[in-house]
């Protein structure tokens, strides 16, 4: 998890600000990550307080909340940058106070992140109603975490963004805020270039060309046909072993059993209570064994001492076991159990 967070942190630092000494937003990115971590802590704390199950699947939750939190950060910063570009092009709005400018930016970003957060909360909330306990618990943890992350990004992150804006306007260094650049300092033009925006601008122009339109329609039709085909042959399948950690002994046993005994199924043993009257219930026990032998969904044969003992009495004494008297039944059963044929049932 630490390596994954570090990779994402580097990505956010590159994409959130600009590559110069003034407009780099490394500390602001760190504040956004802290907001996500606080959301994770709140989710774990509240759900654990209500005794909700915590399993191996929940280890994915920090990455899920990290993605949602970063998305909120990007939307807020993008709204601020767009609002600032618009303000600078409007002479009447150049002297607007900082709190009002932040309010205007958040008024745009707040709607977007609120709708996406509510959508995620509802989706995971519905998932929390599933009959699978582990999946239900994970969805509830995620719903609470999304609410907490949304709260911290709208409060904690925005507060740090205001401080970072003040730092930029005061021309304090991004890595060392104690150092102030002079009034003659100008950021390089290359760092202000938005290569992604340029790329999508060219992409938009390409989509207007007729050959590209035909290609898009063709690819869409192919994807639609593949989607319909897949939907027709969709098969519902569930395996409880999917929820087991792959490195546990039980999961390894299931994999080995599936590999080496693919058609054997599970062995089932029926035990008889020690205080049961075997003579009185023998006919019923033998009938149960015969019924099990006739079941079509039992792959292997049914191995029952009652069936084998009844064959033994008929072959050697010409009588069914339940037609014997109690004393003769117990005598022949003892003889059978200590014979080479019946010794394995002893």
Steps between C-alpha positions, in 0.01 A plus 500: 500500500789737578652447153162553333439822695849625413446441127165680508647782710769564237236497227281748691795733559575505128140551390364724777737793459747636249865408471656818635623624837191709568194314373593147603241369749687227684381602848143536375517148354623375837203671668264326257656165587458575869131565435468156341687332787273673753199375303637144520552534877145629546358213291691233693421661835125547453437163334713313755307673779183340358674156494499471121711217358851594382661253262780469243287662229496825701871553427394633157299780663791750545570492124132544420468804727832635370365502145180676605690753712747581222212548257347756741837677527539528123145631454547768768838615364373498141201713599734745674733525198206554261348763730833682525549505124151642461558758775827623350326557166227709669626849603219553753581179690878539536482644852256239634590387858650153540209350702254597226727358232527170685123502549442543128736210422345270760150585377595333173707213640265427789214399273719256305662326798169490690320323215780248447531435876125450541503261203781295657333502842171373355675235291694358795199547728293276274789253494484492878163322476651187341466168684879443489627623840854588389383693193225675696748613765744625235229708331394658830863581587538658154182709534609641835851563366369689196288726723799570725736560205249738339471693828876536548567597137233773521637636830855393581631505142329829408647665810849391398430611143426851630837506680676373186335774290623761747850352472492524119371858504771592752756337264627258761695198381299179458757276671626753755220746586739702718676620185326780306573563133555855386248706305702447183463118521303352210410136455614335178243470224563126452374419850172680427432291190217252537600212276193292586273788402689539172476127433124494550464811286665316212291194580182705474602632160570147378153385604349757264656328196267271301738197487539518879121522543457186289772323700335596831161373382658176380685439828185584696298249297761229556506565874120496509488164321762354734311635801170349390670166427664496841173591668314216330756244620542657843518236773444561869762332711605516864783328684543561876876440466530837318470670840786300657850655515704324233794422733299325773504126558129464425527679164800283404304187595207599278736569206675164547169316536369660181824419314553138607139393565298698244214249476504346846297759684489498878494183704200476735491268801183404689563409863273292724450599863659267755172450688300407189342151485664366187277189485173693518614770255703281266232474231451880499877558486535255214209664313666840542825362355309350204322832436834683503644245256219578255558878509619620159695799634733283710799440274677223688340191647352492848712292738280376786559217748125429506493416129810284527380321817162425345673345196724304739205343687315415180805338334609298804177436689227556239311754709469875513657663803177651640324159488742359759427489870680762713746249641582346161529851348757608759690172469524523119583872516791429736615216275477732197686786666793275588514336158733616219195630311348717772808590699529841337163600648587403855 
